[in-house]
């Protein structure tokens, strides 16, 4: 029996390929709303971030998410990403 392939995605900050389950997905909906997508199933333009505080801080400082999603990302989203990281939902 063949082993199932693990889907890989690239972090937009570190440019590292990692298993999809280890990354945070942020989505811009067709209406322009930006939000965290813990299920990775929402429709819209997605961006993946490594789940650590340094990466989240760098994404905010350099506005990498805003450039990738082509919309202004609210500061509250970065706070939500940090809270999600601290809860340890993704390892």
Biopython code that builds the backbone (N, CA, C, O; Angstrom):
import numpy as np
from Bio.PDB.StructureBuilder import StructureBuilder

atoms = [
    (1, "UNK", "N", (0.838, -1.173, 0.000)),
    (1, "UNK", "CA", (0.000, 0.000, 0.000)),
    (1, "UNK", "C", (0.894, 1.252, 0.000)),
    (1, "UNK", "O", (1.844, 1.344, 0.777)),
    (2, "UNK", "N", (0.579, 2.205, -0.875)),
    (2, "UNK", "CA", (1.392, 3.409, -0.976)),
    (2, "UNK", "C", (1.107, 4.361, 0.174)),
    (2, "UNK", "O", (-0.015, 4.462, 0.670)),
    (3, "UNK", "N", (2.168, 5.057, 0.580)),
    (3, "UNK", "CA", (2.033, 6.062, 1.626)),
    (3, "UNK", "C", (1.408, 7.312, 1.015)),
    (3, "UNK", "O", (1.763, 7.717, -0.091)),
    (4, "UNK", "N", (0.474, 7.919, 1.747)),
    (4, "UNK", "CA", (-0.222, 9.112, 1.267)),
    (4, "UNK", "C", (0.732, 10.311, 1.277)),
    (4, "UNK", "O", (1.495, 10.495, 2.225)),
    (5, "UNK", "N", (0.683, 11.118, 0.225)),
    (5, "UNK", "CA", (1.531, 12.303, 0.150)),
    (5, "UNK", "C", (1.020, 13.387, 1.096)),
    (5, "UNK", "O", (-0.184, 13.576, 1.268)),
    (6, "UNK", "N", (1.966, 14.086, 1.697)),
    (6, "UNK", "CA", (1.628, 15.206, 2.568)),
    (6, "UNK", "C", (1.625, 16.474, 1.730)),
    (6, "UNK", "O", (2.631, 16.791, 1.096)),
    (7, "UNK", "N", (0.499, 17.215, 1.713)),
    (7, "UNK", "CA", (0.481, 18.449, 0.924)),
    (7, "UNK", "C", (1.423, 19.494, 1.528)),
    (7, "UNK", "O", (1.410, 19.721, 2.738)),
    (8, "UNK", "N", (2.229, 20.121, 0.691)),
    (8, "UNK", "CA", (3.165, 21.155, 1.117)),
    (8, "UNK", "C", (2.700, 22.513, 0.618)),
    (8, "UNK", "O", (2.110, 22.622, -0.457)),
    (9, "UNK", "N", (2.970, 23.542, 1.403)),
    (9, "UNK", "CA", (2.681, 24.913, 1.014)),
    (9, "UNK", "C", (3.881, 25.767, 1.388)),
    (9, "UNK", "O", (4.673, 25.394, 2.254)),
    (10, "UNK", "N", (4.012, 26.928, 0.723)),
    (10, "UNK", "CA", (5.142, 27.815, 0.980)),
    (10, "UNK", "C", (4.707, 28.980, 1.863)),
    (10, "UNK", "O", (3.705, 29.643, 1.595)),
    (11, "UNK", "N", (5.481, 29.213, 2.920)),
    (11, "UNK", "CA", (5.249, 30.369, 3.780)),
    (11, "UNK", "C", (5.634, 31.618, 2.997)),
    (11, "UNK", "O", (6.711, 31.665, 2.403)),
    (12, "UNK", "N", (4.776, 32.623, 2.988)),
    (12, "UNK", "CA", (5.052, 33.834, 2.203)),
    (12, "UNK", "C", (6.110, 34.723, 2.851)),
    (12, "UNK", "O", (6.621, 35.644, 2.214)),
    (13, "UNK", "N", (6.438, 34.453, 4.106)),
    (13, "UNK", "CA", (7.451, 35.245, 4.804)),
    (13, "UNK", "C", (8.818, 34.579, 4.711)),
    (13, "UNK", "O", (9.786, 35.211, 4.288)),
    (14, "UNK", "N", (8.906, 33.306, 5.102)),
    (14, "UNK", "CA", (10.193, 32.609, 5.139)),
    (14, "UNK", "C", (10.545, 31.927, 3.825)),
    (14, "UNK", "O", (11.698, 31.555, 3.609)),
    (15, "UNK", "N", (9.563, 31.761, 2.949)),
    (15, "UNK", "CA", (9.736, 31.079, 1.665)),
    (15, "UNK", "C", (10.096, 29.599, 1.822)),
    (15, "UNK", "O", (10.657, 28.997, 0.907)),
    (16, "UNK", "N", (9.774, 29.013, 2.978)),
    (16, "UNK", "CA", (10.042, 27.601, 3.233)),
    (16, "UNK", "C", (8.822, 26.763, 2.873)),
    (16, "UNK", "O", (7.687, 27.167, 3.123)),
    (17, "UNK", "N", (9.060, 25.601, 2.287)),
    (17, "UNK", "CA", (7.990, 24.647, 2.022)),
    (17, "UNK", "C", (7.794, 23.813, 3.286)),
    (17, "UNK", "O", (8.740, 23.233, 3.817)),
    (18, "UNK", "N", (6.546, 23.765, 3.757)),
    (18, "UNK", "CA", (6.226, 23.022, 4.973)),
    (18, "UNK", "C", (4.915, 22.288, 4.769)),
    (18, "UNK", "O", (4.130, 22.645, 3.891)),
    (19, "UNK", "N", (4.671, 21.247, 5.589)),
    (19, "UNK", "CA", (3.362, 20.585, 5.521)),
    (19, "UNK", "C", (2.243, 21.583, 5.816)),
    (19, "UNK", "O", (2.361, 22.427, 6.704)),
    (20, "UNK", "N", (1.174, 21.468, 5.062)),
    (20, "UNK", "CA", (0.041, 22.397, 5.153)),
    (20, "UNK", "C", (-0.487, 22.533, 6.585)),
    (20, "UNK", "O", (-0.896, 23.620, 6.991)),
    (21, "UNK", "N", (-0.482, 21.445, 7.344)),
    (21, "UNK", "CA", (-1.032, 21.455, 8.700)),
    (21, "UNK", "C", (-0.188, 22.257, 9.680)),
    (21, "UNK", "O", (-0.668, 22.605, 10.759)),
    (22, "UNK", "N", (1.063, 22.560, 9.326)),
    (22, "UNK", "CA", (1.944, 23.323, 10.215)),
    (22, "UNK", "C", (1.858, 24.826, 9.975)),
    (22, "UNK", "O", (2.505, 25.601, 10.678)),
    (23, "UNK", "N", (1.073, 25.242, 8.996)),
    (23, "UNK", "CA", (1.000, 26.647, 8.624)),
    (23, "UNK", "C", (-0.352, 27.255, 8.968)),
    (23, "UNK", "O", (-1.351, 26.546, 9.088)),
    (24, "UNK", "N", (-0.373, 28.571, 9.126)),
    (24, "UNK", "CA", (-1.618, 29.321, 9.316)),
    (24, "UNK", "C", (-2.063, 29.842, 7.955)),
    (24, "UNK", "O", (-1.234, 30.322, 7.181)),
    (25, "UNK", "N", (-3.348, 29.757, 7.651)),
    (25, "UNK", "CA", (-3.859, 30.263, 6.378)),
    (25, "UNK", "C", (-4.692, 31.514, 6.634)),
    (25, "UNK", "O", (-5.594, 31.528, 7.472)),
    (26, "UNK", "N", (-4.365, 32.550, 5.894)),
    (26, "UNK", "CA", (-5.118, 33.800, 5.939)),
    (26, "UNK", "C", (-5.775, 33.954, 4.569)),
    (26, "UNK", "O", (-5.138, 33.723, 3.542)),
    (27, "UNK", "N", (-7.045, 34.344, 4.557)),
    (27, "UNK", "CA", (-7.825, 34.403, 3.322)),
    (27, "UNK", "C", (-8.395, 35.795, 3.092)),
    (27, "UNK", "O", (-8.839, 36.469, 4.022)),
    (28, "UNK", "N", (-8.371, 36.210, 1.820)),
    (28, "UNK", "CA", (-9.118, 37.403, 1.406)),
    (28, "UNK", "C", (-10.314, 36.886, 0.621)),
    (28, "UNK", "O", (-10.156, 36.248, -0.420)),
    (29, "UNK", "N", (-11.494, 37.161, 1.120)),
    (29, "UNK", "CA", (-12.712, 36.685, 0.459)),
    (29, "UNK", "C", (-12.964, 37.511, -0.799)),
    (29, "UNK", "O", (-12.372, 38.577, -0.965)),
    (30, "UNK", "N", (-13.835, 37.031, -1.687)),
    (30, "UNK", "CA", (-14.182, 37.808, -2.886)),
    (30, "UNK", "C", (-14.742, 39.199, -2.560)),
    (30, "UNK", "O", (-14.666, 40.110, -3.385)),
    (31, "UNK", "N", (-15.304, 39.357, -1.358)),
    (31, "UNK", "CA", (-15.843, 40.656, -0.939)),
    (31, "UNK", "C", (-14.759, 41.580, -0.387)),
    (31, "UNK", "O", (-15.030, 42.750, -0.117)),
    (32, "UNK", "N", (-13.534, 41.072, -0.215)),
    (32, "UNK", "CA", (-12.433, 41.888, 0.278)),
    (32, "UNK", "C", (-12.165, 41.763, 1.767)),
    (32, "UNK", "O", (-11.285, 42.443, 2.294)),
    (33, "UNK", "N", (-12.912, 40.905, 2.454)),
    (33, "UNK", "CA", (-12.713, 40.690, 3.887)),
    (33, "UNK", "C", (-11.503, 39.776, 4.103)),
    (33, "UNK", "O", (-11.321, 38.805, 3.368)),
    (34, "UNK", "N", (-10.679, 40.081, 5.104)),
    (34, "UNK", "CA", (-9.493, 39.281, 5.401)),
    (34, "UNK", "C", (-9.682, 38.621, 6.762)),
    (34, "UNK", "O", (-10.048, 39.283, 7.733)),
    (35, "UNK", "N", (-9.425, 37.291, 6.830)),
    (35, "UNK", "CA", (-9.621, 36.576, 8.084)),
    (35, "UNK", "C", (-8.754, 35.327, 8.138)),
    (35, "UNK", "O", (-8.280, 34.838, 7.113)),
    (36, "UNK", "N", (-8.556, 34.818, 9.350)),
    (36, "UNK", "CA", (-7.827, 33.578, 9.588)),
    (36, "UNK", "C", (-8.729, 32.409, 9.211)),
    (36, "UNK", "O", (-9.915, 32.402, 9.539)),
    (37, "UNK", "N", (-8.165, 31.424, 8.526)),
    (37, "UNK", "CA", (-8.926, 30.250, 8.101)),
    (37, "UNK", "C", (-8.300, 28.994, 8.701)),
    (37, "UNK", "O", (-7.465, 28.360, 8.055)),
    (38, "UNK", "N", (-8.685, 28.620, 9.923)),
    (38, "UNK", "CA", (-8.077, 27.453, 10.561)),
    (38, "UNK", "C", (-8.401, 26.131, 9.862)),
    (38, "UNK", "O", (-7.657, 25.162, 10.012)),
    (39, "UNK", "N", (-9.485, 26.076, 9.110)),
    (39, "UNK", "CA", (-9.868, 24.841, 8.427)),
    (39, "UNK", "C", (-9.188, 24.692, 7.073)),
    (39, "UNK", "O", (-9.156, 23.596, 6.515)),
    (40, "UNK", "N", (-8.647, 25.773, 6.543)),
    (40, "UNK", "CA", (-8.023, 25.804, 5.201)),
    (40, "UNK", "C", (-8.990, 25.409, 4.099)),
    (40, "UNK", "O", (-8.579, 24.869, 3.072)),
    (41, "UNK", "N", (-10.278, 25.678, 4.308)),
    (41, "UNK", "CA", (-11.273, 25.291, 3.313)),
    (41, "UNK", "C", (-12.117, 26.451, 2.790)),
    (41, "UNK", "O", (-12.934, 26.266, 1.888)),
    (42, "UNK", "N", (-11.924, 27.631, 3.345)),
    (42, "UNK", "CA", (-12.714, 28.785, 2.891)),
    (42, "UNK", "C", (-12.281, 29.197, 1.494)),
    (42, "UNK", "O", (-11.120, 29.027, 1.121)),
    (43, "UNK", "N", (-13.208, 29.734, 0.728)),
    (43, "UNK", "CA", (-12.861, 30.160, -0.621)),
    (43, "UNK", "C", (-12.297, 31.569, -0.600)),
    (43, "UNK", "O", (-12.660, 32.389, 0.243)),
    (44, "UNK", "N", (-11.419, 31.831, -1.526)),
    (44, "UNK", "CA", (-10.796, 33.141, -1.632)),
    (44, "UNK", "C", (-9.301, 33.011, -1.814)),
    (44, "UNK", "O", (-8.758, 31.906, -1.843)),
    (45, "UNK", "N", (-8.646, 34.138, -1.936)),
    (45, "UNK", "CA", (-7.190, 34.176, -2.112)),
    (45, "UNK", "C", (-6.540, 33.861, -0.778)),
    (45, "UNK", "O", (-6.811, 34.535, 0.215)),
    (46, "UNK", "N", (-5.689, 32.849, -0.740)),
    (46, "UNK", "CA", (-5.073, 32.427, 0.510)),
    (46, "UNK", "C", (-3.589, 32.721, 0.566)),
    (46, "UNK", "O", (-2.916, 32.819, -0.460)),
    (47, "UNK", "N", (-3.093, 32.858, 1.787)),
    (47, "UNK", "CA", (-1.670, 33.036, 2.042)),
    (47, "UNK", "C", (-1.329, 32.206, 3.274)),
    (47, "UNK", "O", (-2.095, 32.163, 4.237)),
    (48, "UNK", "N", (-0.182, 31.553, 3.236)),
    (48, "UNK", "CA", (0.237, 30.704, 4.343)),
    (48, "UNK", "C", (1.393, 31.334, 5.090)),
    (48, "UNK", "O", (2.314, 31.889, 4.490)),
    (49, "UNK", "N", (1.332, 31.237, 6.438)),
    (49, "UNK", "CA", (2.380, 31.757, 7.314)),
    (49, "UNK", "C", (2.846, 30.660, 8.255)),
    (49, "UNK", "O", (2.043, 29.867, 8.746)),
    (50, "UNK", "N", (4.148, 30.622, 8.502)),
    (50, "UNK", "CA", (4.679, 29.724, 9.517)),
    (50, "UNK", "C", (4.101, 30.136, 10.860)),
    (50, "UNK", "O", (3.985, 31.325, 11.157)),
    (51, "UNK", "N", (3.742, 29.151, 11.666)),
    (51, "UNK", "CA", (3.073, 29.414, 12.936)),
    (51, "UNK", "C", (4.078, 29.707, 14.057)),
    (51, "UNK", "O", (4.229, 28.908, 14.981)),
    (52, "UNK", "N", (4.761, 30.848, 13.974)),
    (52, "UNK", "CA", (5.581, 31.308, 15.090)),
    (52, "UNK", "C", (5.513, 32.833, 15.167)),
    (52, "UNK", "O", (5.232, 33.512, 14.180)),
    (53, "UNK", "N", (5.774, 33.343, 16.353)),
    (53, "UNK", "CA", (5.596, 34.774, 16.600)),
    (53, "UNK", "C", (6.544, 35.633, 15.771)),
    (53, "UNK", "O", (6.162, 36.717, 15.330)),
    (54, "UNK", "N", (7.771, 35.172, 15.551)),
    (54, "UNK", "CA", (8.733, 35.940, 14.759)),
    (54, "UNK", "C", (8.234, 36.151, 13.333)),
    (54, "UNK", "O", (8.359, 37.243, 12.780)),
    (55, "UNK", "N", (7.674, 35.109, 12.745)),
    (55, "UNK", "CA", (7.156, 35.204, 11.381)),
    (55, "UNK", "C", (5.961, 36.149, 11.311)),
    (55, "UNK", "O", (5.853, 36.949, 10.382)),
    (56, "UNK", "N", (5.078, 36.059, 12.278)),
    (56, "UNK", "CA", (3.903, 36.931, 12.320)),
    (56, "UNK", "C", (4.343, 38.390, 12.469)),
    (56, "UNK", "O", (3.819, 39.274, 11.791)),
    (57, "UNK", "N", (5.311, 38.636, 13.361)),
    (57, "UNK", "CA", (5.826, 40.001, 13.566)),
    (57, "UNK", "C", (6.468, 40.542, 12.294)),
    (57, "UNK", "O", (6.250, 41.698, 11.934)),
    (58, "UNK", "N", (7.256, 39.716, 11.612)),
    (58, "UNK", "CA", (7.916, 40.145, 10.379)),
    (58, "UNK", "C", (6.892, 40.434, 9.276)),
    (58, "UNK", "O", (7.035, 41.401, 8.527)),
    (59, "UNK", "N", (5.866, 39.595, 9.184)),
    (59, "UNK", "CA", (4.808, 39.818, 8.190)),
    (59, "UNK", "C", (4.114, 41.153, 8.436)),
    (59, "UNK", "O", (3.767, 41.860, 7.490)),
    (60, "UNK", "N", (3.913, 41.496, 9.704)),
    (60, "UNK", "CA", (3.266, 42.758, 10.036)),
    (60, "UNK", "C", (4.200, 43.934, 9.758)),
    (60, "UNK", "O", (3.785, 44.934, 9.174)),
    (61, "UNK", "N", (5.439, 43.815, 10.170)),
    (61, "UNK", "CA", (6.400, 44.910, 10.010)),
    (61, "UNK", "C", (6.622, 45.261, 8.543)),
    (61, "UNK", "O", (6.659, 46.437, 8.183)),
    (62, "UNK", "N", (6.769, 44.241, 7.695)),
    (62, "UNK", "CA", (7.057, 44.470, 6.273)),
    (62, "UNK", "C", (5.804, 44.482, 5.399)),
    (62, "UNK", "O", (5.894, 44.628, 4.180)),
    (63, "UNK", "N", (4.637, 44.329, 6.024)),
    (63, "UNK", "CA", (3.346, 44.323, 5.328)),
    (63, "UNK", "C", (3.292, 43.288, 4.198)),
    (63, "UNK", "O", (2.745, 43.546, 3.125)),
    (64, "UNK", "N", (3.862, 42.133, 4.460)),
    (64, "UNK", "CA", (3.923, 41.065, 3.459)),
    (64, "UNK", "C", (2.529, 40.528, 3.141)),
    (64, "UNK", "O", (2.212, 40.275, 1.979)),
    (65, "UNK", "N", (1.701, 40.354, 4.163)),
    (65, "UNK", "CA", (0.333, 39.862, 3.934)),
    (65, "UNK", "C", (-0.467, 40.840, 3.085)),
    (65, "UNK", "O", (-1.195, 40.428, 2.182)),
    (66, "UNK", "N", (-0.338, 42.116, 3.367)),
    (66, "UNK", "CA", (-1.070, 43.129, 2.594)),
    (66, "UNK", "C", (-0.678, 43.084, 1.124)),
    (66, "UNK", "O", (-1.537, 43.173, 0.247)),
    (67, "UNK", "N", (0.603, 42.949, 0.856)),
    (67, "UNK", "CA", (1.060, 42.887, -0.537)),
    (67, "UNK", "C", (0.580, 41.613, -1.222)),
    (67, "UNK", "O", (0.139, 41.649, -2.371)),
    (68, "UNK", "N", (0.665, 40.494, -0.520)),
    (68, "UNK", "CA", (0.279, 39.218, -1.126)),
    (68, "UNK", "C", (-1.224, 39.152, -1.405)),
    (68, "UNK", "O", (-1.648, 38.668, -2.455)),
    (69, "UNK", "N", (-2.021, 39.642, -0.458)),
    (69, "UNK", "CA", (-3.484, 39.581, -0.617)),
    (69, "UNK", "C", (-4.052, 40.790, -1.358)),
    (69, "UNK", "O", (-5.237, 40.822, -1.692)),
    (70, "UNK", "N", (-3.194, 41.786, -1.613)),
    (70, "UNK", "CA", (-3.585, 42.993, -2.353)),
    (70, "UNK", "C", (-4.757, 43.724, -1.699)),
    (70, "UNK", "O", (-5.678, 44.190, -2.369)),
    (71, "UNK", "N", (-4.691, 43.809, -0.372)),
    (71, "UNK", "CA", (-5.688, 44.535, 0.410)),
    (71, "UNK", "C", (-5.038, 44.893, 1.747)),
    (71, "UNK", "O", (-4.143, 44.188, 2.212)),
    (72, "UNK", "N", (-5.485, 45.982, 2.359)),
    (72, "UNK", "CA", (-4.947, 46.390, 3.663)),
    (72, "UNK", "C", (-5.404, 45.400, 4.724)),
    (72, "UNK", "O", (-6.601, 45.188, 4.921)),
    (73, "UNK", "N", (-4.435, 44.798, 5.402)),
    (73, "UNK", "CA", (-4.740, 43.823, 6.451)),
    (73, "UNK", "C", (-4.882, 44.566, 7.779)),
    (73, "UNK", "O", (-3.970, 45.290, 8.178)),
    (74, "UNK", "N", (-6.014, 44.397, 8.466)),
    (74, "UNK", "CA", (-6.221, 45.104, 9.736)),
    (74, "UNK", "C", (-5.273, 44.593, 10.830)),
    (74, "UNK", "O", (-4.903, 43.419, 10.850)),
    (75, "UNK", "N", (-4.893, 45.495, 11.730)),
    (75, "UNK", "CA", (-3.990, 45.153, 12.839)),
    (75, "UNK", "C", (-4.597, 44.046, 13.713)),
    (75, "UNK", "O", (-3.866, 43.235, 14.282)),
    (76, "UNK", "N", (-5.920, 44.012, 13.817)),
    (76, "UNK", "CA", (-6.590, 43.008, 14.645)),
    (76, "UNK", "C", (-6.299, 41.593, 14.168)),
    (76, "UNK", "O", (-6.271, 40.659, 14.970)),
    (77, "UNK", "N", (-6.081, 41.429, 12.869)),
    (77, "UNK", "CA", (-5.794, 40.095, 12.341)),
    (77, "UNK", "C", (-4.463, 39.580, 12.884)),
    (77, "UNK", "O", (-4.340, 38.402, 13.222)),
    (78, "UNK", "N", (-3.475, 40.454, 12.967)),
    (78, "UNK", "CA", (-2.177, 40.043, 13.514)),
    (78, "UNK", "C", (-2.312, 39.655, 14.988)),
    (78, "UNK", "O", (-1.661, 38.717, 15.448)),
    (79, "UNK", "N", (-3.153, 40.374, 15.721)),
    (79, "UNK", "CA", (-3.413, 40.020, 17.121)),
    (79, "UNK", "C", (-4.073, 38.651, 17.205)),
    (79, "UNK", "O", (-3.740, 37.845, 18.074)),
    (80, "UNK", "N", (-5.010, 38.392, 16.300)),
    (80, "UNK", "CA", (-5.688, 37.093, 16.258)),
    (80, "UNK", "C", (-4.697, 35.978, 15.922)),
    (80, "UNK", "O", (-4.756, 34.900, 16.514)),
    (81, "UNK", "N", (-3.791, 36.226, 14.981)),
    (81, "UNK", "CA", (-2.772, 35.230, 14.636)),
    (81, "UNK", "C", (-1.882, 34.926, 15.841)),
    (81, "UNK", "O", (-1.536, 33.770, 16.083)),
    (82, "UNK", "N", (-1.515, 35.953, 16.587)),
    (82, "UNK", "CA", (-0.685, 35.746, 17.784)),
    (82, "UNK", "C", (-1.442, 34.944, 18.847)),
    (82, "UNK", "O", (-0.875, 34.044, 19.466)),
    (83, "UNK", "N", (-2.713, 35.268, 19.057)),
    (83, "UNK", "CA", (-3.516, 34.513, 20.032)),
    (83, "UNK", "C", (-3.647, 33.058, 19.595)),
    (83, "UNK", "O", (-3.547, 32.148, 20.418)),
    (84, "UNK", "N", (-3.868, 32.841, 18.321)),
    (84, "UNK", "CA", (-3.999, 31.486, 17.795)),
    (84, "UNK", "C", (-2.689, 30.729, 17.996)),
    (84, "UNK", "O", (-2.706, 29.545, 18.334)),
    (85, "UNK", "N", (-1.566, 31.392, 17.794)),
    (85, "UNK", "CA", (-0.254, 30.785, 18.000)),
    (85, "UNK", "C", (-0.081, 30.408, 19.466)),
    (85, "UNK", "O", (0.388, 29.308, 19.760)),
    (86, "UNK", "N", (-0.448, 31.287, 20.390)),
    (86, "UNK", "CA", (-0.253, 31.046, 21.809)),
    (86, "UNK", "C", (-1.127, 29.921, 22.340)),
    (86, "UNK", "O", (-0.751, 29.235, 23.290)),
    (87, "UNK", "N", (-2.286, 29.728, 21.735)),
    (87, "UNK", "CA", (-3.172, 28.632, 22.154)),
    (87, "UNK", "C", (-2.621, 27.279, 21.750)),
    (87, "UNK", "O", (-3.054, 26.245, 22.260)),
    (88, "UNK", "N", (-1.660, 27.286, 20.828)),
    (88, "UNK", "CA", (-1.032, 26.027, 20.416)),
    (88, "UNK", "C", (-1.905, 25.130, 19.583)),
    (88, "UNK", "O", (-1.759, 23.908, 19.629)),
    (89, "UNK", "N", (-2.823, 25.715, 18.810)),
    (89, "UNK", "CA", (-3.721, 24.909, 17.989)),
    (89, "UNK", "C", (-2.981, 24.149, 16.905)),
    (89, "UNK", "O", (-3.373, 23.040, 16.541)),
    (90, "UNK", "N", (-1.911, 24.743, 16.388)),
    (90, "UNK", "CA", (-1.161, 24.106, 15.305)),
    (90, "UNK", "C", (0.256, 23.853, 15.790)),
    (90, "UNK", "O", (0.872, 24.732, 16.393)),
    (91, "UNK", "N", (0.761, 22.700, 15.543)),
    (91, "UNK", "CA", (2.156, 22.376, 15.918)),
    (91, "UNK", "C", (2.897, 21.873, 14.721)),
    (91, "UNK", "O", (4.080, 21.546, 14.820)),
]
sb = StructureBuilder()
sb.init_structure("model")
sb.init_model(0)
sb.init_chain("A")
sb.init_seg("    ")
for serial, (resi, resn, name, xyz) in enumerate(atoms, 1):
    if name == "N":
        sb.init_residue(resn, " ", resi, " ")
    sb.init_atom(name, np.array(xyz, "f"), 0.0, 1.0, " ", f" {name:<3s}", serial, name[0])
structure = sb.get_structure()
